[in-house]
């Protein structure tokens, strides 16, 4: 038989082999029907060829089509991106390439360009790994990292403000309840089981309703002090006498300024008083007037007395008692320096804290500094 008569048969055999290889490749990739059909078409094309070159071309065409379709079929029906793990797409591409090489080993002349094209399509269609996608999207979606310490401080400050607001509202509610109870209008009722807080007016009304207040334990000392001063100085020496309950029930008297030097001598020299120590002297601005406060102590009897001497605000002046209690020296200078109170009879009444050329007296409530920053 001539060489030309064998070529068509060889083309047919090559087509059959292509069919077989295509069928196996299709089974491996889940698309055997499409691969077999493509191989059969290539076989028919090879059988109808009139020369060996035509059969060979048909076989090559069938093999290339089979291989390309087989590779594409391995990636055509991909599962959802959520079902593919990282690196699974690259494994499928490698498997498809191996199938194409296996087909070549069985006698199918696959076109390397077609195989490379199919693998390239696979790589472009496959979803990117989750880590890579997250890295690529990070710049766009990244938000500035929050400072946990700053957030905690802001949260604590907000909670503190809320707590203060709640406490203030509760205190106002209690005050309103007590006010209503004291006035008898009954407009606000205190919560059950909770005793409303008393306002000063309510406390005063309750004290008046409770009856006369018990006298202070030092009331006899105050009464005796008033008697001694009136007997020694005169009936008009005392402007006011009272017990300072907030200061351990201290007996206190308000002495008229012009009679203060004589009354001071009585405090020091009288046998029942013997106030031989001036514990403290201080000036006070009461806005309507100025006053000097003395705290006297008897070292012998341990008794304490309080004395106030009021003076005019425009021209404040209180007689000095430095000759009676030497500790009054620097204290009177301080009251003069900071409040502008004059102490006639003082041996050296000069500033003791501020410079001599200082303008004004800093502890007066109407003081306006020349330099606000000082």
C-alpha positions in Angstrom: 0.0 0.0 0.0 1.3 3.5 -0.9 2.4 6.0 1.7 -0.4 8.3 0.7 -3.0 5.6 1.5 -1.7 5.2 5.0 -1.9 8.9 5.9 -5.6 9.2 6.2 -5.7 6.2 8.5 -3.0 7.6 10.6 -5.0 10.8 10.8 -8.0 8.8 11.9 -6.0 6.9 14.5 -4.6 10.2 15.8 -8.2 11.5 16.0 -9.3 8.5 17.9 -6.4 8.9 20.4 -7.4 12.5 20.8 -10.9 11.4 21.5 -9.7 9.0 24.2 -7.4 11.6 25.7 -10.1 14.2 25.6 -12.5 11.8 27.3 -10.1 11.1 30.1 -9.2 14.8 30.5 -12.9 15.7 30.6 -13.6 13.1 33.2 -10.8 14.5 35.4 -12.2 18.0 35.1 -15.9 17.1 35.3 -16.7 18.0 31.7 -16.2 14.8 29.7 -19.1 15.4 27.4 -17.8 18.7 26.1 -14.2 17.3 25.7 -15.4 14.1 23.9 -17.6 16.2 21.5 -14.6 18.4 20.7 -12.4 15.3 20.1 -15.1 13.7 17.9 -15.2 16.8 15.8 -11.5 16.7 15.4 -11.7 13.0 14.4 -14.3 13.7 11.7 -12.2 16.5 10.4 -9.1 14.2 10.3 -11.1 11.3 8.6 -12.4 13.6 5.8 -9.0 15.0 5.0 -7.7 14.1 1.7 -4.0 14.1 2.7 -1.9 13.1 5.7 -1.1 16.7 6.4 -4.9 17.4 6.6 -5.3 14.5 9.0 -2.4 15.6 11.1 -3.7 19.1 11.2 -7.1 17.8 12.3 -5.6 15.8 15.0 -3.6 18.8 16.2 -6.7 20.9 16.0 -8.7 18.4 18.0 -6.0 18.0 20.5 -5.5 21.7 21.0 -9.2 22.3 21.3 -9.6 19.4 23.6 -6.7 20.5 25.8 -7.9 24.1 25.9 -11.4 23.2 26.6 -10.2 20.8 29.3 -8.1 23.4 31.0 -10.9 26.0 30.7 -13.5 23.5 32.1 -11.3 23.0 35.1 -11.8 26.7 35.9 -15.1 27.5 34.2 -17.3 26.3 37.0 -15.5 27.6 40.1 -17.2 27.5 43.5 -18.0 30.7 45.3 -15.1 32.8 46.6 -16.2 32.1 50.2 -15.7 28.3 49.5 -12.2 28.6 48.1 -9.3 28.6 50.6 -6.2 30.6 50.2 -4.0 29.0 47.5 -6.7 26.7 46.1 -6.9 28.5 42.8 -3.2 28.2 42.1 -3.5 24.4 42.8 -6.2 24.0 40.2 -4.1 25.9 37.7 -1.2 23.5 38.3 -3.5 20.5 38.0 -4.9 21.7 34.7 -1.4 22.1 33.3 -0.5 18.6 34.4 -3.6 17.3 32.6 -2.5 19.1 29.5 1.0 17.6 29.7 -0.5 14.1 30.3 -2.5 14.5 27.2 0.6 15.4 25.2 2.3 12.3 26.6 -0.5 10.2 25.3 -0.1 11.4 21.7 -2.2 14.5 21.7 -0.2 17.5 20.3 -1.6 20.3 22.4 -0.8 23.8 21.4 1.5 25.3 24.1 0.1 28.8 23.4 -3.4 27.6 24.0 -2.4 26.0 27.3 -0.6 29.1 28.5 -3.6 31.2 27.5 -6.0 29.0 29.5 -3.7 29.1 32.5 -3.5 32.9 32.2 -7.3 33.2 32.1 -7.5 30.9 35.2 -5.1 33.2 37.1 -7.0 36.3 36.1 -10.4 34.9 37.0 -9.4 33.3 40.2 -10.2 35.3 43.4 -7.3 36.8 45.3 -6.3 35.2 48.6 -8.0 36.7 51.6 -4.8 38.1 53.1 -3.8 39.8 49.9 -7.2 41.3 49.4 -7.2 42.6 52.9 -3.7 44.1 52.4 -4.8 45.8 49.1 -7.9 47.2 50.6 -6.2 48.3 53.9 -5.1 51.8 52.8 -8.6 52.8 51.7 -10.4 51.2 54.6 -7.9 51.8 57.3 -9.1 54.1 60.1 -6.8 55.9 62.6 -6.1 53.7 65.6 -8.0 54.9 68.7 -6.1 55.6 71.9 -7.7 53.4 74.6 -6.3 55.5 77.4 -7.8 58.7 76.0 -11.2 56.9 75.4 -11.1 55.7 79.0 -10.5 59.2 80.3 -13.3 60.7 78.2 -15.7 58.0 79.3 -14.7 58.6 83.0 -15.2 62.3 82.6 -18.6 61.8 81.0 -19.6 59.5 83.9 -18.4 62.0 86.5 -20.4 64.8 84.9 -23.5 62.6 84.8 -23.0 61.7 88.4 -22.6 65.3 89.5 -25.7 66.3 87.5 -27.7 63.5 89.2 -26.4 64.5 92.7 -27.3 68.1 92.1 -30.7 67.3 90.9 -31.3 65.0 93.9 -30.1 67.7 96.3 -32.4 70.3 94.7 -35.2 67.9 94.9 -34.6 67.3 98.6 -34.3 71.0 99.3 -37.6 71.7 97.5 -39.2 68.9 99.5 -38.0 70.2 102.8 -39.0 73.8 101.8 -42.5 72.6 101.0 -42.7 70.6 104.3 -41.5 73.6 106.3 -44.0 76.1 104.7 -46.8 73.5 104.9 -47.8 73.7 101.3 -47.0 70.0 100.8 -46.2 70.5 97.1 -43.3 68.2 97.1 -43.3 64.9 98.9 -40.1 63.1 100.0 -39.6 59.5 98.8 -40.8 56.9 101.2 -38.3 55.9 103.8 -36.0 58.9 103.1 -35.8 61.9 105.4 -35.7 65.2 103.6 -32.8 67.5 104.2 -33.5 70.6 106.3 -32.9 74.1 104.9 -31.8 76.8 107.4 -35.3 78.3 107.5 -36.8 74.8 108.2 -34.2 74.1 110.8 -34.9 77.5 112.5 -38.6 76.8 112.5 -38.1 73.3 113.9 -35.8 74.8 116.7 -38.5 77.4 117.6 -41.1 74.7 117.7 -38.9 72.5 119.9 -39.0 75.2 122.7 -36.4 77.4 124.3 -32.8 76.4 123.7 -30.6 75.2 126.5 -28.2 77.9 127.7 -24.5 77.5 126.8 -22.3 76.0 129.4 -20.1 79.2 129.2 -23.0 81.5 129.6 -22.1 82.2 133.3 -18.6 83.2 132.2 -20.1 85.7 129.6 -22.5 87.2 132.2 -19.6 87.6 134.7 -17.4 89.2 132.0 -20.1 91.8 131.1 -20.5 92.7 134.8 -16.7 93.1 135.3 -16.4 95.4 132.3 -19.4 97.5 133.1 -18.2 97.9 136.7 -14.6 98.8 135.7 -15.1 100.9 132.5 -18.8 102.0 132.3 -22.2 100.8 131.2 -21.7 101.8 127.6 -18.4 99.9 127.1 -20.1 96.9 125.6 -22.0 97.1 122.3 -22.9 93.4 122.1 -22.2 90.2 124.0 -22.8 86.7 122.8 -21.7 83.0 122.9 -19.8 81.8 119.8 -21.2 78.2 119.7 -19.2 77.4 116.6 -15.9 78.1 118.5 -16.3 75.9 121.5 -18.9 78.2 123.1 -16.4 81.0 123.4 -17.7 84.1 125.4 -17.4 87.2 123.1 -18.0 90.9 123.5 -18.0 93.8 121.0 -16.2 96.8 122.6 -16.5 100.4 121.5 -13.3 101.7 120.0 -12.7 104.7 122.1 -13.0 102.6 125.3 -10.9 99.7 124.1 -7.6 100.6 125.7 -9.1 100.8 129.2 -11.1 97.6 128.7 -7.9 95.8 127.5 -6.2 96.7 130.8 -9.2 95.2 132.6 -8.9 92.0 130.7 -5.2 91.7 131.6 -5.2 92.9 135.2 -8.5 91.8 136.7 -8.1 88.9 139.1 -11.0 86.9 137.7 -9.9 87.4 134.1 -6.1 87.5 134.0 -5.9 87.4 130.2 -2.2 87.7 130.1 -1.7 86.3 126.6 -2.9 87.7 123.3 -3.1 84.5 121.1 -4.2 86.2 117.9 -5.1 89.6 116.3 -6.6 89.8 112.9 -8.4 92.3 110.7 -11.6 91.6 108.8 -13.3 93.4 106.0 -17.1 93.1 106.5 -17.8 95.3 103.4 -20.0 97.7 105.5 -17.2 98.2 108.0 -13.8 96.9 109.2 -13.2 95.2 112.5 -10.3 93.9 114.5 -10.7 90.5 116.3 -8.7 89.6 119.4 -8.4 86.1 120.9 -7.4 86.4 124.6 -6.2 83.5 126.8 -5.6 83.3 130.6 -2.7 81.0 131.0 -3.6 80.6 134.7 -7.3 79.6 134.3 -7.1 78.3 130.7 -10.2 80.4 129.9 -10.5 82.1 126.5 -12.4 85.2 125.5 -13.1 86.9 122.2 -13.2 90.6 121.6 -14.2 92.6 118.5 -13.7 96.3 117.9 -15.5 97.8 114.9 -14.3 100.8 112.9 -15.3 103.0 110.1 -14.4 101.8 106.6 -13.4 105.2 105.2 -11.1 106.0 108.0 -10.4 102.8 109.9 -8.7 103.4 113.2 -8.4 101.2 116.4 -6.2 102.2 119.4 -3.1 100.1 119.7 -2.7 97.6 122.5 1.0 97.0 121.9 1.8 98.4 125.3 -0.5 95.9 127.0 0.3 92.8 124.9 3.6 92.9 123.1 2.4 90.2 120.6 0.1 92.9 119.1 3.1 94.7 117.6 3.6 92.7 114.4 -0.1 91.7 114.2 -1.2 95.3 114.1 1.4 96.1 111.4 0.0 93.2 109.3 -3.6 94.5 109.7 -2.4 98.0 108.7 -0.4 96.7 105.7 -3.1 94.5 104.2 -6.3 96.2 105.3 -5.2 99.8 105.9 -6.4 99.9 109.6 -4.6 102.6 111.6 -3.5 101.8 115.1 -2.7 105.0 117.0 -0.1 104.5 119.7 1.8 101.8 117.9 5.6 102.4 118.2 6.4 101.6 114.5 3.3 101.3 112.4 4.9 100.5 108.9 4.3 97.9 106.3 5.4 94.4 107.2 4.7 92.3 104.1 4.3 94.6 101.1 6.9 97.1 99.8 6.7 100.6 101.3 5.7 102.1 98.0 2.9 99.6 97.4 -0.4 101.3 96.4 -3.5 100.0 98.3 -4.2 97.2 100.7 -4.6 93.7 99.1 -7.0 92.1 101.6 -9.7 94.8 101.3 -12.6 93.6 99.2 -12.6 96.8 97.2 -8.9 96.5 96.3 -8.0 97.0 92.6 -4.4 96.2 91.8 -2.6 98.4 89.3 -1.1 95.4 87.7 -3.7 92.6 87.2 -1.0 90.0 86.8 0.4 90.6 90.3 
